[in-house]
Amino acid sequence: MWNRVVSREVTVVNPHGLHARPADAFARRASQFESVINVVKQGQRVNGKSILDLLMLAAEEGTVLTIEAQGGDAEDAIEALVSLMEQVNAYDESGKSSPNP
């Protein structure tokens, strides 16, 4: 059903927040879906397919974000984007972010 909005909350655990690299990875992944993708922080809703919009959220470590998808592939989009957020928020022992998928 196209009008159904699917959403999930994620917490930014990256010590550097949602900075340029993870924001770019998120926007690129979101762009692979036909669904409309939005990310919401404290009522501020931005286009999840735009790196600049994502950076405007200034999401620091501990920030709770809601990822919303609306469209035919919304469920798949949400699963992929939540998984990506978990990956880009994971840090190895050297302090560098994990590779983008």
LINLIN-V43621 format. One record per backbone hydrogen bond with DSSP energy under -0.5 kcal/mol. CO is the residue of the C=O (numbers start at 0). NH is the residue of the N-H. If there is no record, write none. Layout:
CO,NH
CO,NH
This chain:
0,3
3,5
3,70
5,68
7,66
9,64
10,12
11,61
13,16
16,18
18,22
19,23
20,24
21,25
22,26
23,27
24,28
25,29
26,30
28,31
29,32
35,69
36,47
37,67
38,45
39,65
40,43
42,44
43,40
45,38
45,47
46,49
48,50
49,53
50,54
51,55
52,56
53,56
54,57
57,59
58,17
59,62
62,11
62,64
64,9
64,66
65,39
65,67
66,7
67,37
68,5
69,35
70,73
72,76
73,77
74,78
75,79
76,80
77,81
78,82
79,83
80,84
81,85
82,86
83,87
84,88
86,89
89,97
91,94
95,91
